[in-house]
């Protein structure tokens, strides 16, 4: 049993999640059934969502909030997750779900000194120097935890699942950094206790990552501030963490208006977990993609 404590913020800091009345089109990405049901479909039952490495930039005791945007610019993203017990398909209620990801130019809060991909300082504004083209300058994708370098905490947050096992976060479409495709990290904690101070105790039953299809990423790259990100981008097929298994591997279902992408994106996924297991994402080596080149 590990102990963690999430610091709660005042009610005034918790914003309602939503992207307005924009009509969104379904973006089919992986051959699975695509639909407007953000809770997922019956096909998600009995699938254990892939476990992945925690990565170097996880910070425990994040803020308890659904709107994690703070002042970061980018395409609005509403991320709806449904957490289910993969054996029974029943919703996992009152779980604590963490998400964290980089900003549009590839920088993680708490690690601003690391910059985009570990190069040091702010995200680069020109072509990288001092290293051969295509060589990552930061820690490897499966690298161990690094201690934070600063007190910033944007694009990080924790919220509880409701009686349907659902939780929705408001954030921005992530950017990228050298060596990784566009992704969002997540942890699901169970068996803890919600108190006035936040969430305490329990264990992480799932550590994973969510991924975005190439069509959506290429579309985002045409808009600012993503267009200012000059880091070499790893595609979904080239990524060493995504296992190529579609929604089971964390590939998000996306809905957006292709003509007005800047207005926002709705992302959803059903996450199948084993509440009895402990999966903290530490010590897991990077796994090659099913379609990655040697």
PEWO-V716967 format. One record per residue. N is the residue number from 1. RES is the residue in one small letter. PHI is phi in whole degrees, 0 to 359 (NA if undefined). PSI is psi in whole degrees, -180 to 180 (* if undefined). OMEGA is omega in degrees with one decimal (999 if undefined). Layout:
# PEWO-V716967
[[N:RES:PHI:PSI:OMEGA] [N:RES:PHI:PSI:OMEGA]]
This chain:
# PEWO-V716967
[[1:x:NA:119:176.2] [2:x:261:158:-177.6] [3:x:244:129:176.0] [4:x:222:156:-179.6] [5:x:220:126:178.8] [6:x:261:126:-179.8] [7:x:281:120:-178.2] [8:x:279:147:174.3] [9:x:256:163:-179.1] [10:x:297:157:-177.7] [11:x:300:-30:-178.4] [12:x:292:-18:-178.5] [13:x:269:-5:-179.5] [14:x:264:113:-176.7] [15:x:266:150:175.2] [16:x:294:140:-176.8] [17:x:269:132:177.4] [18:x:170:158:-178.1] [19:x:239:22:177.6] [20:x:84:-165:-173.1] [21:x:263:21:-178.6] [22:x:297:138:176.5] [23:x:278:121:-176.8] [24:x:254:143:176.7] [25:x:262:147:178.4] [26:x:288:135:177.3] [27:x:250:98:-179.7] [28:x:286:131:-171.6] [29:x:234:-27:-168.0] [30:x:222:13:178.5] [31:x:85:-8:176.1] [32:x:279:165:178.6] [33:x:298:127:179.4] [34:x:250:136:-179.8] [35:x:201:176:-176.5] [36:x:276:-4:-178.5] [37:x:284:103:-176.4] [38:x:292:-14:-179.8] [39:x:279:-6:-178.5] [40:x:93:178:-177.2] [41:x:237:174:-176.2] [42:x:298:-25:-178.8] [43:x:296:-19:-179.4] [44:x:283:-16:-177.8] [45:x:294:148:176.5] [46:x:64:25:172.8] [47:x:244:123:176.8] [48:x:272:115:-177.0] [49:x:296:141:-175.1] [50:x:301:136:172.5] [51:x:274:144:177.5] [52:x:225:176:176.5] [53:x:292:148:176.6] [54:x:293:-32:-176.7] [55:x:84:172:-173.9] [56:x:278:-9:-167.5] [57:x:246:24:176.2] [58:x:281:138:175.7] [59:x:234:119:177.7] [60:x:288:163:178.3] [61:x:63:44:174.7] [62:x:289:174:-179.2] [63:x:286:143:177.7] [64:x:274:102:-174.8] [65:x:194:156:175.9] [66:x:262:-33:177.1] [67:x:267:108:-176.0] [68:x:254:11:-171.3] [69:x:293:-40:-169.7] [70:x:53:-128:-175.9] [71:x:254:19:-175.7] [72:x:282:136:178.7] [73:x:274:151:177.6] [74:x:156:178:178.6] [75:x:290:124:179.4] [76:x:302:137:-179.8] [77:x:228:122:172.3] [78:x:257:116:-176.4] [79:x:252:112:179.4] [80:x:252:124:-179.6] [81:x:241:144:171.4] [82:x:239:121:-178.0] [83:x:260:124:-179.6] [84:x:233:156:169.8] [85:x:285:119:-171.6] [86:x:293:-20:179.6] [87:x:276:-36:-176.1] [88:x:252:-15:-175.1] [89:x:66:10:177.4] [90:x:281:146:179.7] [91:x:296:144:174.9] [92:x:265:106:-175.2] [93:x:273:151:173.4] [94:x:60:23:172.2] [95:x:284:153:175.1] [96:x:261:118:-178.1] [97:x:252:122:174.3] [98:x:262:142:163.8] [99:x:225:149:174.5] [100:x:204:146:-179.8] [101:x:199:169:-179.9] [102:x:280:168:178.0] [103:x:275:-171:-173.2] [104:x:297:-26:-179.6] [105:x:253:18:169.3] [106:x:88:18:-177.6] [107:x:253:135:176.3] [108:x:267:138:172.4] [109:x:295:149:-176.0] [110:x:85:-13:-177.5] [111:x:224:36:-177.0] [112:x:296:-29:178.0] [113:x:293:-23:178.1] [114:x:285:-30:178.0] [115:x:76:-155:-176.9] [116:x:274:106:176.4] [117:x:77:14:175.0] [118:x:92:13:-178.0] [119:x:283:-13:-178.8] [120:x:92:133:179.1] [121:x:77:-170:-178.6] [122:x:292:170:180.0] [123:x:302:141:-177.7] [124:x:295:148:179.0] [125:x:253:-6:179.4] [126:x:223:-171:-179.7] [127:x:293:139:179.4] [128:x:296:148:179.7] [129:x:233:162:174.3] [130:x:82:4:178.5] [131:x:212:146:178.5] [132:x:300:149:178.6] [133:x:301:133:178.1] [134:x:90:-3:179.1] [135:x:268:118:179.3] [136:x:300:140:179.4] [137:x:261:-13:-177.5] [138:x:261:-167:178.7] [139:x:293:153:178.5] [140:x:298:155:-175.8] [141:x:305:-31:-179.0] [142:x:258:18:-174.5] [143:x:298:159:-179.0] [144:x:288:170:-177.0] [145:x:298:140:174.4] [146:x:246:143:178.4] [147:x:289:141:179.4] [148:x:302:152:179.4] [149:x:254:-10:-177.7] [150:x:203:179:-174.5] [151:x:262:5:179.6] [152:x:291:147:-178.1] [153:x:218:27:178.1] [154:x:293:155:178.3] [155:x:59:37:174.6] [156:x:219:141:176.9] [157:x:183:166:-179.7] [158:x:225:140:175.1] [159:x:212:162:-175.2] [160:x:264:147:175.1] [161:x:283:147:179.4] [162:x:274:-168:-175.9] [163:x:292:-14:176.1] [164:x:265:3:-177.4] [165:x:80:11:-174.7] [166:x:261:151:172.9] [167:x:210:141:179.6] [168:x:234:132:176.9] [169:x:247:148:171.9] [170:x:249:125:-176.9] [171:x:209:-156:174.4] [172:x:234:156:176.2] [173:x:301:127:-177.1] [174:x:291:159:171.0] [175:x:263:-150:-177.0] [176:x:215:164:173.5] [177:x:219:164:-171.5] [178:x:297:130:177.0] [179:x:102:-11:-178.6] [180:x:223:149:171.7] [181:x:281:176:-180.0] [182:x:290:130:-174.6] [183:x:201:164:173.8] [184:x:232:135:177.3] [185:x:271:153:176.5] [186:x:212:153:168.5] [187:x:224:144:175.2] [188:x:241:120:-178.7] [189:x:252:137:178.5] [190:x:227:168:176.6] [191:x:67:14:174.4] [192:x:266:-169:-177.8] [193:x:229:131:175.0] [194:x:274:126:179.9] [195:x:233:-180:176.9] [196:x:298:-25:-178.9] [197:x:273:-14:-178.5] [198:x:137:-135:-177.1] [199:x:242:130:-176.5] [200:x:230:144:175.4] [201:x:75:-157:-180.0] [202:x:78:-168:179.5] [203:x:213:159:177.7] [204:x:276:115:178.3] [205:x:269:-12:179.8] [206:x:208:134:170.6] [207:x:231:119:-174.7] [208:x:212:-173:177.7] [209:x:220:148:176.6] [210:x:252:144:-173.0] [211:x:233:161:-175.6] [212:x:238:139:179.7] [213:x:292:157:-174.6] [214:x:297:-37:-179.3] [215:x:301:-44:-179.0] [216:x:291:-41:-179.9] [217:x:295:-44:179.0] [218:x:297:-37:177.5] [219:x:294:-42:179.7] [220:x:295:-33:-176.5] [221:x:293:-12:178.4] [222:x:276:-12:-175.3] [223:x:252:153:172.8] [224:x:278:149:3.9] [225:x:274:3:-177.8] [226:x:296:-35:-178.7] [227:x:296:-20:178.8] [228:x:275:-6:179.4] [229:x:278:108:-175.8] [230:x:263:5:178.6] [231:x:295:143:177.1] [232:x:296:130:-174.6] [233:x:262:135:173.2] [234:x:272:132:179.9] [235:x:282:168:179.2] [236:x:300:-43:-178.8] [237:x:291:-25:-179.2] [238:x:273:-15:-173.9] [239:x:294:142:-177.3] [240:x:271:-4:-178.9] [241:x:256:-45:178.5] [242:x:296:129:-173.0] [243:x:266:5:174.9] [244:x:79:12:-174.5] [245:x:260:20:176.2] [246:x:69:-139:-175.9] [247:x:299:-32:177.9] [248:x:297:-31:179.2] [249:x:271:4:177.1] [250:x:103:9:179.6] [251:x:286:118:-174.2] [252:x:286:148:167.6] [253:x:273:126:-175.9] [254:x:243:142:173.3] [255:x:228:131:178.8] [256:x:195:162:176.3] [257:x:272:113:-176.0] [258:x:299:-25:-179.8] [259:x:278:-20:-175.4] [260:x:222:56:-177.4] [261:x:302:-33:-177.2] [262:x:297:-18:180.0] [263:x:284:-20:175.4] [264:x:138:164:-178.6] [265:x:228:138:170.6] [266:x:257:126:177.2] [267:x:240:143:179.8] [268:x:211:156:178.1] [269:x:194:145:169.8] [270:x:264:128:-176.3] [271:x:252:113:178.1] [272:x:270:123:-176.3] [273:x:234:162:170.8] [274:x:252:100:-175.0] [275:x:299:-20:-178.3] [276:x:276:-14:-177.6] [277:x:270:160:172.2] [278:x:245:119:179.1] [279:x:227:93:-176.4] [280:x:267:-2:175.2] [281:x:74:13:179.6] [282:x:259:138:177.8] [283:x:83:5:177.7] [284:x:275:124:178.5] [285:x:285:156:175.4] [286:x:300:141:178.6] [287:x:251:132:-179.8] [288:x:293:144:175.7] [289:x:294:153:-179.9] [290:x:298:-26:-176.6] [291:x:242:13:-179.8] [292:x:287:147:178.3] [293:x:283:159:-179.9] [294:x:292:*:999]]
